Amino acid sequence: MSTLIKNACIEVARINMWDNKPVDATPMIEYQEKMLGVGIEALEHFRELGATEQDIADAIHYVAQVYALPPIRDDLMWFKDTLFTILEPAFPNSGVSDKAARFALKLIAGLQEQIQ
């Protein structure tokens, strides 16, 4: 089992479920375990395109920082859709052209701004 991915998933679970009152860690741990399964699925899906366990864990940390919000709670489909969506441009299986390429350049510019 992937410790890197598991640790990244707990960060998302903690943020999405911070308003869980009274403090009961069970729902958060259950959500983390489900997210771990999605993380492993993502690793299997993107591995042939060059993704590593560290890449998937880093992507999950990115989800935690940029997209995770308490109202999301334990929405597993949100997590899977978000994770796979951000992994697609990092590990593409095809090229883009025309209007899609113009948008891809906007993605690049936005990401460069984020990391500065």
QUIGI-V327579 format. One record per residue. N is the residue number from 1. SS is DSSP state (H for helix, E for strand, C for the rest). Layout:
((N/SS) (N/SS))
This chain:
((1/C) (2/C) (3/H) (4/H) (5/H) (6/H) (7/H) (8/H) (9/H) (10/H) (11/H) (12/H) (13/H) (14/H) (15/H) (16/H) (17/C) (18/C) (19/C) (20/C) (21/C) (22/C) (23/C) (24/C) (25/H) (26/H) (27/H) (28/H) (29/H) (30/H) (31/H) (32/H) (33/H) (34/H) (35/H) (36/H) (37/H) (38/H) (39/H) (40/H) (41/H) (42/H) (43/H) (44/H) (45/H) (46/H) (47/H) (48/H) (49/H) (50/C) (51/C) (52/C) (53/H) (54/H) (55/H) (56/H) (57/H) (58/H) (59/H) (60/H) (61/H) (62/H) (63/H) (64/H) (65/H) (66/H) (67/C) (68/C) (69/C) (70/H) (71/H) (72/H) (73/C) (74/C) (75/C) (76/H) (77/H) (78/H) (79/H) (80/H) (81/H) (82/H) (83/H) (84/H) (85/H) (86/H) (87/H) (88/H) (89/H) (90/H) (91/C) (92/C) (93/C) (94/C) (95/C) (96/C) (97/C) (98/H) (99/H) (100/H) (101/H) (102/H) (103/H) (104/H) (105/H) (106/H) (107/H) (108/H) (109/H) (110/H) (111/H) (112/H) (113/H) (114/H) (115/H) (116/C))
